[in-house]
C-alpha cells in the first residue's frame, strides 16, 4: 500500500477517535458513558505530555476499530499522567462516546525506555516576559526571515507539519488559524498590528513550495499576514525546543506535542497555550489586550526625541503602508547615534510621500525628531 493511501486510511479510521484525542475534556467522561463503545487497547507509552493532558501510545491493532499506529490519548484518571513514563507497557479500555474519547482501566507494566525512541530534548519552556530569540527561518516563498522581522506587531505562532494525518493536531491548528485570520480581517486596526506564523516540524519534506501549497489549501491567496516557515533541521529544532515543543519521527509520522504562542510587539513572550484546549475567542481576546504598536512607538519616540532632536537619515525595507492613517511600517537598520535596528510604524509628514513606494521596497528616508515624536519627512526607493 502506498504511503499516501496509508495516510488516507489512517485518517479515515482515526477521525472518530482523534476528534477528541487531545482537545476533549475529561469531564465528558461522566454520566454519558452508557452508549459509549469500548475497545481493548494494548501498547507502549511513547511520551507523556502532562501539561497538554495527553499520553502518546504506540498501540497494536484495535480489533474492529483501527489498525496499529502511534496516537495521543486522554486519560480518565488524570493522576496517571504523573505515573506513566516512556517505555511502559499498558493495557486499557478505549472508550469512544460521540466526539469524545478516553482511556480507562489502565494497567501499567514498567519497562526501560528505548533511547532511540525518546523525543527531542526540550527546555522547561519559556515564561511570559522572556525575550524571544531571533530564530532564522525560511518562509513559503524561500525568503529568509527571523522573529525580529515582526517587531512592532503581535505574532501568533504555532507548529504543524503538512502530512499530519490526525485531525485534532495540525489540521485543527491550521483550521483555527484560518478562522482567526478571517476574524482579524474584520478589524482593520487589529489586523494591521498582528501577524500569524506556522512553523513546520518536518523540514525534510516541508520545503517552501510544499508550505505554499498547504497555505493555499487553507484558503490563503496572499501570505502577507499569515506565513508558513521551515528551515534546516537544526534551525527548526532550536525554535521548537525554545517554545517547549517535543517532537520525534515515528515510522510514517512525526509525533509531537502542541504549542501555540503569542509574542508581544516588543518581542517578548506574552502567553503559551499547551495542547488544543483553547478557542479562537481566547486568542482574539489576548490580541486585543495588547497595546497598539503606535502606542509603543510613541513612548519610544518621546524618549528618543528628548535625547536626539533633529533630522536623521535611515535605511530599511517597507513592511506595510496605511495611506488612510498616513503611516508606513519600516524594518530599518540601526540609525547611528539615535536608535537601534527595529521594525516599527512611522507617521509621514505628507501622505503623498507614500505614492512613490510600496511594501517590499528598500528605501532611504529622513526622520525628524522633536518634542512631538518622530515623523518621516522624506522617503525614496533605493537602487538595487
C-alpha positions, 0 to 999 in steps of 0.5 A, a space after each residue: 500500500 502506498 504511503 499516501 493511501 496509508 495516510 488516507 486510511 489512517 485518517 479515515 479510521 482515526 477521525 472518530 477517535 482523534 476528534 477528541 484525542 487531545 482537545 476533549 475534556 475529561 469531564 465528558 467522561 461522566 454520566 454519558 458513558 452508557 452508549 459509549 463503545 469500548 475497545 481493548 487497547 494494548 501498547 507502549 507509552 511513547 511520551 507523556 505530555 502532562 501539561 497538554 493532558 495527553 499520553 502518546 501510545 504506540 498501540 497494536 491493532 484495535 480489533 474492529 476499530 483501527 489498525 496499529 499506529 502511534 496516537 495521543 490519548 486522554 486519560 480518565 484518571 488524570 493522576 496517571 499522567 504523573 505515573 506513566 513514563 516512556 517505555 511502559 507497557 499498558 493495557 486499557 479500555 478505549 472508550 469512544 462516546 460521540 466526539 469524545 474519547 478516553 482511556 480507562 482501566 489502565 494497567 501499567 507494566 514498567 519497562 526501560 525506555 528505548 533511547 532511540 525512541 525518546 523525543 527531542 530534548 526540550 527546555 522547561 519552556 519559556 515564561 511570559 516576559 522572556 525575550 524571544 530569540 531571533 530564530 532564522 527561518 525560511 518562509 513559503 516563498 524561500 525568503 529568509 526571515 527571523 522573529 525580529 522581522 515582526 517587531 512592532 506587531 503581535 505574532 501568533 505562532 504555532 507548529 504543524 507539519 503538512 502530512 499530519 494525518 490526525 485531525 485534532 493536531 495540525 489540521 485543527 491548528 491550521 483550521 483555527 488559524 484560518 478562522 482567526 485570520 478571517 476574524 482579524 480581517 474584520 478589524 482593520 486596526 487589529 489586523 494591521 498590528 498582528 501577524 500569524 506564523 506556522 512553523 513546520 516540524 518536518 523540514 525534510 519534506 516541508 520545503 517552501 513550495 510544499 508550505 505554499 501549497 498547504 497555505 493555499 489549501 487553507 484558503 490563503 491567496 496572499 501570505 502577507 499576514 499569515 506565513 508558513 516557515 521551515 528551515 534546516 533541521 537544526 534551525 527548526 529544532 532550536 525554535 521548537 525546543 525554545 517554545 517547549 515543543 517535543 517532537 520525534 519521527 515515528 515510522 510514517 509520522 512525526 509525533 509531537 506535542 502542541 504549542 501555540 504562542 503569542 509574542 508581544 510587539 516588543 518581542 517578548 513572550 506574552 502567553 503559551 497555550 499547551 495542547 488544543 484546549 483553547 478557542 479562537 475567542 481566547 486568542 482574539 481576546 489576548 490580541 486585543 489586550 495588547 497595546 497598539 504598536 503606535 502606542 509603543 512607538 510613541 513612548 519610544 519616540 518621546 524618549 528618543 526625541 528628548 535625547 536626539 532632536 533633529 533630522 536623521 537619515 535611515 535605511 530599511 525595507 517597507 513592511 506595510 503602508 496605511 495611506 488612510 492613517 498616513 503611516 508606513 511600517 519600516 524594518 530599518 537598520 540601526 540609525 547611528 547615534 539615535 536608535 537601534 535596528 527595529 521594525 516599527 510604524 512611522 507617521 509621514 509628514 505628507 501622505 503623498 510621500 507614500 505614492 512613490 513606494 510600496 511594501 517590499 521596497 528598500 528605501 532611504 528616508 529622513 526622520 525628524 525628531 522633536 518634542 512631538 515624536 518622530 515623523 518621516 519627512 522624506 522617503 525614496 526607493 533605493 537602487 538595487 
